[in-house]
Amino acid sequence: MSPAGETESTPPRTNAPAYGASKIESTPNSRGASVVSENIGVLGVKVKKVGPWIQRDIEQVKECKADAMLQALLQRASSAPETEQPELLQKCLKAVLPVCNGQASTALVKSSDIETALNEYVCPGVENNFYGPFIRATNIALACLEEIKIDGMRAPVPAVDMICQQNDMPMHQMHQTKKSIRKPDLVILPLNSACAPFQDETGNKKGKQSNKQKGAQKNDEKDDERRKKKRKAHMDTNATAKPKKLPWKDVLACIEFKRKTAGRTKGIKSPSPTYTVTDHVPTKPEYLPVDHLKAEVPASGPSHTPATQPASDTAPAVQSSGLTTAQHSKGRSSSKRKAADTLESTAKKSKMDTDEDADADADLDVTVQTGLYAAEMFAANLGVNYLLNIIVVDDVMWIWYYDRQGIIQCSGINFIQDLPRFMVLLYALQRFDLHDWGRNKDFLPIEVEGKLCHEVKIDDENLGEVDLLLHTSHDERVTHYGLQGRATNVVPVTSEALTKKYGKFKDGMVAKIFWGEASRTSEPEILKKVEEIAKRHATVQDHVPQLLWHHTFTNPTAAIREALGVPEPTTGSRVLYILVFPKLLPITRLHGKELFDVWRQCISCHLTLWKEGVHHRDVSPGNLMWYWRDDKRIGVLNDYDLSSLADDLGPRGNERTGTVPFMALDLLTKEGQRGEVKHLYRHDLESFIWCFAWISLRYENGVLLSRRLRPLDEWATLGAVACGVEKYHFQGNVKPPARSHIDSSLWAFIVGCFDVLETHTFNRRKQLIRSIIDADQPTNCEESESDPDGFLQSFENTKGWAALSKPLSESSQ
């Protein structure tokens, strides 16, 4: 649980050997999981691009057939979602034919206008010109589909009343202290959310109704009539206008457009005069390609080089078949910066910075842009289960499904020639409530004293109802930005039930919300083992977090993959956890001897746990905490959701070994990232050393230094192998910092630790060479676990360690 402003950069992961392969010695890192950072604060003005992290998750996208996706969405929108209804797709395809063939109408719209809009869509022109026809066809279809009743399907959801809305405007969102800017083409919104920005522009106030409106709501029929008229009025005027200040929390889905032929429409056929139910015809390409992403070298320079690239990754960049923002239509508005892929400081930016942002965004692939939108949608709503976005290239659309296990794209649907399948997609989505759109129904947004919070109420067999008020707008919250992985959020929490049981804590409580791997030993189980060890060892007692309460939600991400026929659907499946702890303080607030004392306590705790069979494996500054007790700082080794037990079965499908800037150099090699280097105690102790150096060089008296004085920031933005190269160079060329904010004894300690690390590395290399010479042939011997106590002792024997170990009173003499 990282403090605000501290890094949690997760390593991109290579395609690891299959689970159970004998050569896996440590947990392999596949490309991307839990991207950018568990805490976005490390990314500042000079580190704008987050696209490469999103890209690494996009590269792992799985595929399914379009009909499987449509069937799954219909099943979700059916009157019996838990009961399999395999006939739904064919039944719905037949039912929507009157809408496709212009034979349906309502009091306000007629479906024959869909053909008119689609005929306008296929005419030559620039990309922006096609938003309007697509929006009109979609919204007319929705109005007509609302009237169609199909046995086994739910009615539309008036509380949502989805509508397609043009955006093409910058959308902002704060991620702790950083602001993102994105610009999706079209969005799907609830009707009230779509209308709200335009109501504000005309001076109308939200949340207030006239007496006439209140009276209308007394009658459901009149209310429904008013809703439809409101919808029609919005369709005719503002649905194709650009809303201002549209919040990400309201967006249900994004639709991103591309024209492969720079405005020409060669090969796009006009709508059919008559549609029938036919088998799905594969498009060309059937799936949006992502292989070219692996070969691309990000234009932003070495700070965004994807980690763990295979040899082929050094090949020249492959063009993305016309699907990048650099290939807009000639007449496209120059003011539009697609997916303005920046995280910018709240401070005023210079014109030069803005221009650089626009240039850097020019080559983003459409799949990466849409992934960035998904990251914004995940960040805007707590505990999101999954998301949908749509990519449209000419006359073909692909549905992209995102959850914390990964990404799935369905095969393409030609929405003009196969209009019935497009109508079925709209029919299903129109019957989605907010939970079906992926919003977590257990996290209810409420406003408390003018600030957004989330309320959770869970029935507990021991405590009865446990009430949690999550203060999600609090300045000390720790948020996640990315697509897949644990997606950890840590927020202050209050609870009457837990306060009644435990009393009040001086610093309050925090809730940790994350998606853990279903196949792993869970963090609560590991903490139970830790608690047993603490009863026997003083070095652990009081130095581990106190788990007050926890709950596991029964929503595994594997279920959709099983329904879609995705290979190995349970590999890396994730479930949502919520854990509540007393609040701890970040180690980054400390300096000098105070820092060393807490840091050393965490090392002692870690060593005992390792010898007792609990291997932490993710030592980072965010996981080193402390609290006050009797005027003494007590160090706490925190965060066990990536820990393993010595008697566990071994690596899982989608784990990662640690946090890149603090990982041991052995694990930041290509072999280490493939899981071929056994994770040993010495690797975690080396992480402790890197943590101490990181904190000492980036903070002065517990305060984060200005960016120009922080020499190690780039490590948090590099991929694993590239970061390993930088750290190796740093270790071999340690120089006094440019500014003397570090005490000489502290610097001597840091240099001494790196000297010990180099000595051990040299000795291991020498031993390997001797074994090869003695055997007169190359050997591939596996390194066994070294003596943990002896390895730690070699650091404790340094002069710097001895000097910092002296009590404050003694050292001042």
C-alpha positions in Angstrom: 0.0 0.0 0.0 2.0 2.8 -1.3 1.9 6.4 0.0 0.9 9.1 -2.4 3.7 10.2 -4.5 5.6 6.9 -4.4 6.1 4.5 -7.3 4.6 1.2 -7.9 5.8 0.5 -11.4 4.9 -3.0 -12.4 7.2 -4.8 -14.9 5.9 -5.7 -18.3 6.0 -9.4 -18.7 7.2 -11.6 -21.5 5.3 -14.6 -22.9 6.4 -17.0 -20.2 6.7 -20.8 -20.5 3.5 -22.7 -19.8 2.5 -23.2 -16.3 4.3 -26.2 -14.8 7.2 -26.1 -17.2 10.2 -27.4 -15.3 12.5 -24.6 -16.2 10.4 -22.0 -14.4 12.4 -21.0 -11.3 10.8 -17.7 -10.4 7.5 -16.1 -11.3 7.6 -15.0 -14.9 6.5 -11.6 -15.9 4.2 -11.5 -18.9 4.1 -8.2 -20.8 2.2 -5.6 -19.0 0.1 -6.6 -16.1 -0.9 -3.9 -13.7 0.6 -1.3 -15.9 2.1 2.2 -15.4 1.9 2.2 -11.6 -0.2 1.1 -8.7 0.3 4.8 -7.7 0.2 7.3 -10.6 2.1 10.0 -8.7 5.6 9.0 -9.9 4.6 10.1 -13.5 5.2 13.8 -13.8 5.5 16.6 -16.3 8.5 15.2 -18.0 7.2 11.7 -18.2 4.0 12.1 -20.2 3.6 8.9 -22.2 1.7 6.0 -20.6 0.8 4.4 -23.9 3.7 1.8 -23.9 2.4 0.2 -20.7 -1.1 0.0 -22.1 0.4 -1.4 -25.3 2.0 -4.3 -23.5 -1.4 -5.4 -22.2 -2.9 -4.9 -25.7 -0.3 -7.3 -27.1 -1.7 -10.1 -25.0 -5.3 -9.7 -26.3 -7.2 -13.0 -26.7 -9.7 -13.6 -29.5 -13.2 -15.0 -29.7 -15.9 -15.3 -32.4 -18.3 -12.4 -32.9 -21.3 -14.7 -32.4 -19.9 -16.0 -29.1 -19.5 -12.4 -27.9 -23.1 -11.5 -29.0 -24.5 -14.6 -27.4 -22.7 -13.8 -24.1 -23.9 -10.2 -24.1 -27.5 -11.4 -24.8 -27.2 -13.9 -22.0 -26.2 -11.2 -19.6 -29.2 -9.1 -20.7 -31.6 -12.0 -20.5 -34.4 -12.5 -18.0 -32.5 -15.5 -16.6 -28.7 -14.7 -16.9 -27.7 -17.7 -14.8 -29.7 -20.1 -17.0 -28.0 -20.9 -20.3 -30.2 -20.0 -23.3 -28.2 -21.0 -26.4 -31.0 -20.1 -28.8 -31.0 -16.4 -27.9 -28.8 -15.1 -30.7 -30.8 -16.7 -33.5 -34.0 -15.7 -31.9 -32.9 -12.1 -31.6 -31.4 -11.9 -35.1 -34.9 -12.8 -36.5 -36.6 -10.4 -34.2 -34.6 -7.3 -35.3 -35.1 -7.8 -39.0 -38.0 -5.4 -39.2 -35.8 -2.6 -37.8 -33.1 -3.5 -40.3 -35.5 -3.5 -43.2 -37.2 -0.2 -42.4 -40.4 -1.8 -41.3 -40.4 -0.6 -37.7 -41.4 2.7 -36.3 -42.5 4.6 -33.2 -44.4 7.7 -32.6 -41.2 9.7 -32.9 -38.9 7.8 -35.3 -39.0 5.3 -38.2 -36.4 2.7 -38.9 -36.2 3.5 -42.6 -34.1 6.5 -41.6 -31.3 4.0 -40.5 -30.7 3.2 -44.2 -30.6 6.9 -45.0 -27.9 7.5 -42.3 -25.9 4.5 -43.4 -25.9 5.6 -47.1 -24.5 8.9 -45.9 -21.9 7.0 -43.9 -20.5 5.2 -46.9 -20.0 8.4 -48.9 -16.5 9.7 -49.4 -15.3 12.2 -46.8 -13.1 12.9 -43.8 -13.4 10.9 -40.6 -15.2 13.5 -38.6 -18.0 13.6 -41.1 -19.0 10.0 -40.3 -19.7 10.5 -36.6 -23.1 12.1 -37.3 -24.5 9.4 -39.6 -23.3 6.6 -37.3 -24.8 8.4 -34.2 -28.1 8.9 -36.0 -28.3 5.3 -37.2 -27.5 4.0 -33.7 -29.9 6.2 -31.8 -32.8 5.6 -34.3 -32.2 1.9 -34.0 -32.2 2.1 -30.2 -35.6 3.9 -30.2 -37.0 1.3 -32.5 -35.5 -1.7 -30.7 -37.0 -0.5 -27.4 -40.4 -1.6 -28.8 -39.3 -5.1 -29.7 -40.1 -7.8 -27.1 -38.3 -11.1 -27.3 -39.2 -14.1 -25.1 -36.4 -14.6 -22.6 -35.0 -11.1 -22.8 -35.4 -8.3 -20.3 -37.1 -5.0 -21.0 -34.9 -1.9 -21.7 -33.6 -0.2 -18.6 -35.2 3.3 -18.4 -32.9 4.3 -15.5 -29.9 3.9 -18.0 -31.6 4.7 -21.3 -28.3 4.4 -23.2 -27.7 6.8 -26.1 -24.8 7.3 -28.5 -23.2 10.7 -28.1 -20.5 12.5 -30.1 -17.5 13.6 -28.0 -14.4 14.6 -29.9 -13.6 16.9 -27.0 -10.8 16.7 -24.4 -11.9 14.8 -21.3 -10.0 15.4 -18.1 -9.6 13.2 -15.0 -7.4 13.6 -11.9 -5.3 10.7 -10.8 -4.2 11.9 -7.4 -2.0 14.9 -8.3 -1.9 14.2 -12.1 -4.4 15.1 -14.8 -5.0 13.0 -17.8 -6.4 14.2 -21.1 -8.2 11.9 -23.5 -10.4 12.5 -26.6 -12.6 9.6 -27.6 -14.6 10.0 -30.8 -18.0 8.8 -29.6 -19.3 7.6 -26.2 -22.3 5.6 -25.0 -23.9 7.3 -22.0 -27.1 7.2 -19.9 -29.5 9.7 -21.4 -29.4 12.0 -18.4 -25.6 12.0 -18.4 -25.6 12.9 -22.1 -28.0 15.8 -21.6 -26.4 17.2 -18.5 -23.5 19.1 -20.2 -25.8 20.8 -22.5 -28.3 21.7 -19.7 -25.4 23.3 -17.9 -24.5 25.4 -20.9 -28.0 26.8 -21.1 -28.0 27.7 -17.4 -30.3 24.9 -16.1 -29.3 23.4 -12.8 -28.9 19.7 -12.2 -31.0 18.0 -9.6 -33.9 20.4 -9.6 -37.3 19.9 -11.2 -40.2 22.1 -11.9 -43.5 21.3 -10.3 -44.7 20.2 -13.8 -41.9 17.6 -13.9 -42.6 16.3 -10.4 -46.3 15.9 -11.4 -45.4 14.0 -14.5 -43.4 11.5 -12.5 -46.5 10.4 -10.6 -47.6 8.6 -13.7 -45.3 6.0 -15.2 -46.9 6.3 -18.6 -46.5 10.1 -18.8 -43.0 9.8 -17.4 -42.1 7.3 -20.1 -43.5 9.6 -22.8 -41.6 12.5 -21.5 -38.4 10.4 -21.5 -38.9 9.4 -25.1 -39.5 13.1 -26.1 -36.5 14.2 -24.2 -34.5 11.5 -26.0 -35.8 12.5 -29.4 -35.0 16.2 -28.7 -31.4 15.3 -27.7 -31.0 13.1 -30.8 -32.1 15.9 -33.1 -29.8 18.5 -31.6 -27.1 17.6 -29.1 -26.3 14.0 -29.8 -24.0 15.1 -32.7 -22.7 18.1 -30.8 -19.6 18.3 -28.6 -20.3 18.2 -24.9 -18.1 20.1 -22.5 -16.8 18.7 -19.2 -18.1 15.2 -19.7 -17.0 13.1 -16.7 -15.4 9.7 -17.2 -17.5 8.2 -14.5 -20.6 8.5 -16.7 -19.1 6.8 -19.8 -20.5 3.3 -20.4 -18.4 2.6 -23.5 -16.2 4.4 -26.0 -16.4 4.1 -29.8 -13.2 4.9 -31.7 -13.2 5.4 -35.5 -10.5 5.0 -38.1 -10.5 5.4 -41.9 -7.8 3.2 -43.5 -7.9 5.1 -46.8 -7.5 8.7 -45.6 -11.1 9.7 -46.3 -11.7 7.5 -49.4 -14.3 4.8 -49.1 -13.2 2.4 -51.8 -14.5 -1.1 -50.9 -17.3 0.1 -48.6 -20.6 -1.2 -50.0 -23.9 0.6 -49.6 -26.5 -0.9 -47.2 -28.4 -3.9 -48.5 -32.1 -3.2 -49.6 -33.2 -6.3 -47.7 -31.6 -8.1 -44.8 -32.0 -11.8 -43.8 -30.5 -13.9 -41.0 -27.3 -15.4 -42.3 -24.2 -17.0 -40.9 -21.5 -14.6 -39.8 -19.1 -13.7 -42.6 -15.5 -13.2 -41.4 -14.1 -9.8 -42.2 -10.6 -8.9 -43.5 -8.9 -8.7 -41.1 -11.0 -11.0 -38.9 -9.3 -9.5 -35.8 -7.5 -6.3 -35.3 -3.8 -7.1 -35.5 -1.5 -6.5 -32.5 1.6 -8.3 -33.5 3.1 -5.2 -35.1 3.0 -3.5 -31.6 5.6 -5.9 -30.3 8.0 -4.7 -33.0 7.4 -1.0 -32.6 10.0 1.1 -30.8 8.1 3.9 -28.9 9.0 7.3 -30.3 9.4 8.9 -26.9 12.8 7.5 -26.4 14.5 5.0 -24.0 12.3 5.9 -21.0 9.5 4.0 -22.7 11.3 1.1 -24.2 9.2 -2.0 -23.6 11.0 -4.4 -21.3 12.0 -8.0 -22.0 11.8 -7.7 -25.8 12.7 -10.8 -27.8 15.4 -10.4 -30.4 12.8 -9.6 -33.1 11.7 -6.5 -31.1 14.7 -4.7 -32.5 13.3 -4.9 -36.0 12.1 -1.7 -37.7 8.6 -0.6 -36.6 5.8 -2.2 -38.5 3.0 0.0 -39.9 -0.4 -0.5 -38.3 -2.4 -0.9 -41.4 -3.5 2.7 -41.4 -4.9 2.4 -37.9 -2.8 5.1 -36.1 -3.6 8.7 -35.4 -0.7 9.8 -37.6 -2.8 8.7 -40.6 -6.0 10.8 -40.1 -8.0 12.0 -43.0 -6.6 15.0 -44.8 -9.5 17.2 -43.8 -9.5 16.2 -40.2 -9.5 19.0 -37.7 -6.0 19.7 -36.6 -7.1 20.6 -33.2 -8.1 17.1 -32.4 -5.3 15.3 -30.6 -6.4 11.7 -30.5 -6.2 10.1 -27.1 -4.1 12.9 -25.9 -1.9 10.4 -24.1 -0.6 12.6 -21.3 -0.5 12.8 -17.6 0.2 16.5 -17.0 0.9 18.4 -13.8 -1.9 20.6 -12.4 0.6 23.4 -12.8 0.3 25.5 -15.9 2.0 23.9 -18.9 4.0 25.7 -21.5 3.1 25.9 -25.1 6.2 23.9 -25.9 5.0 21.0 -23.7 1.6 21.0 -25.3 3.1 20.8 -28.8 5.4 18.0 -27.7 2.3 16.1 -26.4 0.6 16.4 -29.8 3.7 15.1 -31.6 4.1 12.2 -29.3 0.5 11.1 -29.7 0.6 11.0 -33.5 1.6 7.3 -33.8 -0.6 5.7 -31.3 -2.4 2.6 -32.6 -6.2 2.6 -32.4 -6.1 -0.4 -30.1 -3.8 1.5 -27.7 -5.9 4.6 -27.8 -9.0 2.6 -26.9 -7.1 0.8 -24.2 -6.3 4.2 -22.7 -10.0 5.1 -22.6 -10.6 1.8 -20.8 -7.9 2.8 -18.2 -9.7 6.0 -17.6 -13.1 4.2 -17.2 -11.5 1.8 -14.8 -10.0 4.6 -12.8 -13.3 6.6 -12.7 -15.3 3.9 -10.9 -14.2 1.8 -7.9 -14.2 -2.0 -8.2 -15.2 -2.1 -11.9 -15.7 -5.7 -13.0 -15.2 -5.3 -16.7 -15.6 -2.8 -19.6 -16.7 -2.7 -23.2 -15.3 -0.5 -26.0 -15.9 -0.6 -29.7 -13.4 0.1 -32.5 -14.7 0.9 -36.0 -12.5 0.8 -39.1 -14.5 1.8 -42.2 -17.5 -0.5 -42.1 -16.2 -3.1 -39.6 -16.5 -3.0 -35.9 -14.7 -5.0 -33.2 -16.0 -5.3 -29.6 -13.2 -5.2 -27.0 -13.8 -6.6 -23.6 -11.5 -5.6 -20.7 -11.2 -7.0 -17.2 -8.3 -7.5 -14.8 -7.4 -10.9 -16.2 -6.8 -9.4 -19.6 -8.4 -8.3 -22.8 -10.6 -10.1 -25.4 -11.6 -8.9 -28.8 -14.3 -10.5 -30.9 -14.0 -11.1 -34.6 -15.1 -8.2 -36.8 -18.7 -7.4 -37.7 -19.5 -5.6 -40.9 -22.2 -3.4 -39.4 -23.5 -2.3 -42.8 -23.6 -5.6 -44.7 -24.5 -7.5 -41.5 -26.8 -4.9 -39.9 -28.8 -7.6 -38.0 -25.8 -8.4 -35.8 -25.2 -4.7 -35.1 -28.9 -4.4 -34.1 -28.6 -7.4 -31.8 -25.5 -5.8 -30.1 -27.6 -2.6 -29.5 -30.6 -4.7 -28.4 -28.5 -6.4 -25.7 -26.7 -3.3 -24.5 -30.0 -1.4 -24.3 -31.1 -4.0 -21.7 -28.0 -3.6 -19.5 -28.4 -2.0 -16.1 -25.3 -0.4 -14.6 -24.1 -3.7 -13.1 -24.3 -5.3 -16.6 -22.1 -2.5 -17.9 -19.5 -3.6 -15.3 -20.2 -1.2 -12.5 -19.8 -3.0 -9.1 -23.1 -3.0 -7.4 -21.5 -3.6 -4.0 -19.7 -0.2 -4.1 -22.4 2.4 -4.0 -21.4 6.0 -4.8 -22.7 8.5 -2.3 -21.9 12.1 -1.4 -20.7 13.0 2.1 -20.1 16.6 3.0 -19.8 17.5 -0.7 -17.2 14.8 -1.5 -17.7 11.5 -3.4 -17.5 8.4 -1.2 -18.5 4.8 -1.7 -20.6 2.8 0.7 -20.2 -1.0 1.1 -22.4 -3.2 3.2 -21.5 -6.9 3.5 -23.2 -9.6 5.6 -20.5 -11.2 7.8 -21.3 -14.5 9.6 -19.5 -13.3 12.7 -20.2 -9.5 12.8 -23.5 -9.3 11.1 -23.6 -6.5 8.6 -20.3 -4.8 8.2 -20.6 -1.2 7.0 -17.7 0.5 5.2 -17.6 4.1 4.1 -14.8 4.4 1.6 -13.4 8.0 1.4 -12.5 7.7 -2.2 -12.0 11.5 -2.7 -9.5 11.7 0.2 -6.1 13.2 -0.6 -4.3 10.2 0.9 -6.0 7.6 -1.3 -3.7 5.5 -3.5 -5.3 4.8 -6.9 -4.4 2.6 -9.8 -4.1 3.4 -13.5 -4.0 0.6 -16.0 -5.8 -2.3 -17.5 -5.0 -5.7 -16.0 -3.4 -7.0 -12.9 -4.1 -6.4 -9.2 -5.4 -2.9 -9.8 -4.8 -2.0 -6.1 -6.7 0.9 -4.6 -6.1 2.0 -1.0 -8.5 4.4 0.6 -9.3 5.7 4.1 -12.3 3.9 5.5 -14.7 4.4 8.5 -16.9 1.7 9.9 -19.3 1.6 12.8 -19.2 -2.2 12.9 -15.4 -2.4 13.0 -15.1 0.5 15.4 -17.5 -1.3 17.7 -15.3 -4.4 17.6 -11.8 -2.8 17.7 -12.3 0.7 19.0 -10.9 3.8 17.4 -7.4 3.7 15.9 -5.3 6.9 16.3 -4.5 7.2 12.6 -7.8 5.6 11.4 -8.2 2.6 9.0 -7.6 1.9 5.4 -9.3 -0.4 2.9 -7.2 -2.2 0.3 -9.2 -3.2 -2.7 -7.5 -5.3 -5.4 -8.0 -8.2 -7.9 -6.0 -11.2 -6.7 -5.3 -14.3 -8.7 -7.9 -16.9 -7.9 -5.4 -19.8 -8.0 -3.0 -18.1 -5.6 -2.9 -18.5 -1.8 -4.8 -15.5 -0.9 -3.4 -12.6 1.1 -5.7 -13.3 4.1 -4.5 -16.9 4.1 -0.9 -15.8 4.0 -1.5 -13.2 6.8 -3.0 -16.0 8.9 0.3 -17.9 8.5 2.2 -14.7 9.3 0.2 -14.2 12.5 1.1 -17.7 13.6 4.8 -17.0 13.0 4.5 -13.7 14.9 3.4 -15.6 18.1 6.7 -17.4 18.1 9.1 -14.7 16.9 9.6 -11.2 18.4 11.2 -10.0 15.1 7.8 -10.6 13.4 5.4 -9.7 16.3 4.1 -6.1 15.9 6.0 -5.8 12.6 3.3 -7.1 10.3 0.0 -5.6 9.4 -3.1 -6.3 11.5 -5.9 -7.6 9.3 -9.1 -6.3 10.8 -11.6 -7.7 8.3 -11.7 -9.0 4.8 -14.1 -10.2 2.1 -13.8 -12.0 -1.1 -16.3 -11.2 -3.9 -17.6 -14.2 -5.9 -17.0 -12.8 -9.4 -14.1 -14.7 -11.0 -13.0 -13.2 -14.3 -12.7 -16.7 -15.9 -16.4 -17.0 -16.3 -16.7 -14.9 -19.4 -13.7 -16.7 -21.0 -15.4 -20.0 -20.5 -18.5 -18.6 -22.1 -16.5 -17.2 -25.1 -14.4 -20.3 -25.6 -11.2 -18.6 -24.9 -8.3 -21.1 -24.5 -7.1 -21.7 -20.9 -9.9 -19.5 -19.5 -8.9 -20.1 -15.8 -5.2 -19.3 -16.2 -4.7 -16.0 -14.4 -8.4 -15.7 -13.3 -8.9 -13.0 -10.8 -11.3 -12.2 -8.0 -11.9 -9.0 -6.1 -10.8 -8.7 -2.5 -11.3 -6.0 0.1 -9.1 -6.0 3.2 -9.3 -3.5 6.1 -6.2 -2.6 8.2 -5.2 0.1 10.7 -3.5 2.9 8.8 0.3 2.8 8.7 2.7 5.6 7.9 5.1 5.5 4.8 8.8 5.0 5.3 9.5 7.8 2.8 8.7 10.3 5.6 11.8 9.2 7.4 15.5 10.0 6.8 18.9 9.2 8.2 19.0 7.0 11.3 15.2 7.1 11.6 14.9 5.7 8.1 17.6 3.1 8.8 16.0 1.9 12.0 12.6 1.2 10.5 14.2 -0.3 7.4 16.3 -2.6 9.5 13.3 -3.8 11.5 11.5 -4.6 8.2 14.6 -6.6 7.1 14.6 -8.6 10.4 10.9 -9.4 10.0 11.4 -10.4 6.4 14.3 -12.7 7.2 12.3 -14.6 9.9 9.3 -14.9 7.7 11.5 -16.2 4.8 13.1 -18.9 7.0 9.6 -19.9 8.3 8.4 -20.4 4.7 6.7 -17.0 3.9 8.4 -15.4 0.9 7.4 -11.8 0.4 9.0 -11.3 -3.1 7.8 -7.7 -3.6 10.0 -5.5 -1.5 9.4 -1.8 -2.4 9.2 1.5 -0.6 5.4 1.3 -0.7 5.5 -1.9 1.3 7.8 -0.7 4.1 5.6 1.1 6.7 5.7 2.1 10.3 3.7 3.3 13.3 4.2 4.9 16.7 4.2 2.8 19.9 5.4 4.2 23.2 7.4 7.0 21.4 9.2 4.3 19.3 8.8 3.8 15.6 7.8 0.3 14.7 8.6 -0.9 11.2 6.1 -3.0 9.4 6.6 -5.2 6.3 3.4 -4.7 4.5 1.5 -6.1 1.4 1.5 -9.9 1.0 -0.7 -10.3 -2.0 2.3 -11.3 -4.1 3.8 -13.4 -1.4 4.1 -17.2 -1.6 4.5 -20.0 0.8 7.5 -22.4 0.6 5.2 -25.4 0.4 3.0 -23.9 -2.3 2.8 -25.4 -5.8 4.8 -22.7 -7.5 4.3 -19.9 -10.0 0.9 -19.0 -11.3 -0.2 -17.9 -14.7 -0.3 -14.1 -14.4 1.9 -13.2 -11.4 4.8 -10.8 -11.4 7.9 -11.0 -9.2 8.1 -7.5 -7.9 8.4 -3.8 -8.6 10.8 -3.0 -11.3 13.0 -0.2 -9.8 13.7 -2.3 -6.7 14.1 -5.8 -8.2 17.4 -7.6 -8.0 19.6 -7.3 -11.1 19.4 -11.1 -11.7 15.6 -10.8 -12.1 15.8 -7.9 -14.5 17.5 -9.9 -17.1 15.7 -11.6 -20.0 16.2 -15.0 -18.3 14.9 -13.6 -15.0 11.8 -12.1 -16.8 11.1 -15.5 -18.4 11.1 -17.1 -15.0 14.3 -19.0 -15.5 16.1 -17.5 -12.4 15.2 -19.0 -9.1 13.9 -16.3 -6.7 16.2 -16.5 -3.6 16.4 -14.7 -0.3 19.3 -12.6 -1.6 17.1 -11.1 -4.3 14.7 -9.7 -1.7 17.6 -8.4 0.4 19.0 -6.7 -2.6 15.6 -5.1 -3.1 15.9 -3.6 0.4 19.2 -2.0 -0.6 17.7 -0.5 -3.7 14.8 0.8 -1.7 17.1 2.5 0.8 19.1 4.2 -2.0 15.9 5.3 -3.8 14.4 6.9 -0.7 17.6 8.6 0.3 18.3 10.1 -3.2 14.7 11.2 -3.9 13.8 12.6 -0.4 15.3 15.2 1.9 14.1 15.0 5.5 11.0 13.1 4.3 10.1 15.6 1.6 10.2 14.6 -2.1 12.8 16.7 -3.9 12.0 18.7 -7.0 12.1 16.7 -10.2 15.5 18.1 -11.4 17.1 16.8 -8.2 15.8 13.2 -8.5 18.3 11.2 -10.5 16.4 7.9 -10.4 12.9 8.8 -11.6 13.5 7.2 -15.0 13.8 3.8 -13.4 10.0 3.9 -12.7 9.2 4.4 -16.4 11.6 1.8 -17.9 10.8 -1.8 -18.7 12.4 -4.5 -16.7 15.5 -5.3 -18.8 16.1 -1.6 -19.6 15.8 -0.7 -15.9 18.3 -3.5 -15.1 20.8 -2.0 -17.5 20.5 1.4 -15.8 20.7 0.0 -12.3 23.8 -2.0 -13.2 25.5 1.1 -14.6 24.5 3.1 -11.4 25.8 0.4 -9.1 29.2 0.3 -10.9 29.5 4.0 -11.1 28.3 5.3 -7.7 29.1 8.9 -7.3 28.2 11.4 -4.6 24.8 13.1 -5.4 24.9 16.4 -7.3 23.5 18.1 -4.2 24.8 17.3 -0.7 21.5 16.7 1.0 22.7 13.2 2.0 24.8 12.9 5.1 28.3 11.6 4.4 27.7 8.6 6.8 24.5 7.8 4.9 26.2 7.9 1.6 29.1 5.8 2.9 26.5 3.2 4.0 24.8 3.1 0.5 28.2 2.8 -1.3 29.2 0.1 1.2 26.1 -2.0 0.5 26.6 -1.8 -3.2 30.2 -2.9 -2.7 29.0 -6.0 -0.8 26.5 -6.7 -3.6 29.3 -6.5 -6.2 31.6 -8.7 -4.2 28.9 -11.4 -3.9 28.2 -11.2 -7.7 31.9 -11.5 -8.5 32.3 -14.5 -6.2 29.3 -16.2 -7.8 30.6 -15.6 -11.2 34.1 -16.9 -10.2 32.6 -20.0 -8.7 30.6 -20.6 -12.0 33.8 -20.2 -14.1 35.7 -22.6 -11.8 32.9 -25.2 -12.1 33.0 -25.0 -15.9 36.9 -25.4 -15.9 36.9 -28.3 -13.5 34.2 -30.1 -15.4 36.0 -29.3 -18.7 32.6 -28.5 -20.2 29.8 -25.9 -19.8 27.5 -26.5 -16.9 24.0 -25.2 -16.2 24.0 -25.8 -12.5 21.1 -24.4 -10.5 22.0 -22.0 -7.7 20.7 -23.3 -4.4 19.4 -21.1 -1.6 22.3 -19.4 0.1 22.6 -19.0 3.9 20.2 -16.0 4.5 21.8 -15.2 7.9 25.3 -15.2 6.4 24.2 -13.0 3.4 22.7 -10.5 5.7 25.7 -10.6 8.1 28.0 -9.5 5.2 26.1 -6.2 5.1 25.9 -5.8 8.9 29.7 -6.1 9.0 30.2 -2.9 7.0 31.3 0.3 8.7 28.3 2.1 7.4 25.9 -0.4 9.0 27.7 -0.2 12.3 27.7 3.6 12.3 23.9 3.8 11.6 23.2 1.1 14.1 24.5 3.2 17.0 21.8 4.9 19.2 21.2 8.5 18.4 22.6 9.6 21.8 25.8 7.6 21.3 26.3 8.7 17.7 26.0 12.4 18.6 28.9 12.2 21.0 
